[in-house]
Amino acid sequence: MERVVRVLKENEIGRLAKTVVDEMDFPEYIVTCKGPFPTERVFKYDQYHLAEDYYNYLINDLYHEHNDVSKW
């Protein structure tokens, strides 16, 4: 079986991708954090909103940390 991956959002810090996991098109959403210690978190097909929230959390937190900008 071939896995199909579609990148939904990507920037220099992270990537949110949709991966088709079987022939019935049940996707999983994978949030990858790039960098010296890359991490990956997988969300089930009905958890897109959680994947997007996690992606946005990573991007905002790491962007502010990286650029030394106060979040407040």
WOTARA-V963593 format. One record per backbone hydrogen bond with DSSP energy under -0.5 kcal/mol. CO is the residue of the C=O (numbers start at 1). NH is the residue of the N-H. E is the energy in kcal/mol with one decimal. If there is no record, write none. Layout:
co=CO nh=NH e=E
co=CO nh=NH e=E
This chain:
co=3 nh=5 e=-0.5
co=4 nh=20 e=-2.6
co=6 nh=8 e=-0.5
co=6 nh=18 e=-3.1
co=9 nh=16 e=-3.2
co=13 nh=34 e=-2.7
co=14 nh=11 e=-2.4
co=15 nh=17 e=-0.5
co=15 nh=32 e=-2.9
co=16 nh=8 e=-2.8
co=16 nh=9 e=-1.7
co=17 nh=30 e=-2.6
co=18 nh=6 e=-2.9
co=19 nh=21 e=-0.6
co=19 nh=28 e=-2.4
co=20 nh=4 e=-0.7
co=22 nh=25 e=-1.9
co=25 nh=27 e=-0.9
co=26 nh=21 e=-1.6
co=28 nh=19 e=-3.0
co=28 nh=30 e=-0.5
co=29 nh=31 e=-0.5
co=29 nh=43 e=-3.0
co=30 nh=17 e=-2.5
co=30 nh=32 e=-0.6
co=31 nh=41 e=-2.4
co=32 nh=15 e=-2.4
co=32 nh=34 e=-0.6
co=33 nh=39 e=-1.5
co=35 nh=38 e=-0.7
co=39 nh=33 e=-2.5
co=41 nh=31 e=-2.8
co=43 nh=29 e=-2.5
co=44 nh=47 e=-2.2
co=47 nh=51 e=-2.2
co=48 nh=52 e=-2.8
co=49 nh=53 e=-2.2
co=50 nh=54 e=-2.5
co=51 nh=55 e=-2.5
co=52 nh=56 e=-2.7
co=53 nh=57 e=-2.4
co=54 nh=58 e=-2.6
co=55 nh=59 e=-2.7
co=56 nh=60 e=-2.7
co=57 nh=61 e=-2.7
co=58 nh=62 e=-2.9
co=59 nh=63 e=-2.2
co=60 nh=64 e=-2.1
co=61 nh=65 e=-2.3
co=62 nh=66 e=-2.8
co=63 nh=67 e=-2.4
co=64 nh=69 e=-2.0
co=65 nh=68 e=-0.6
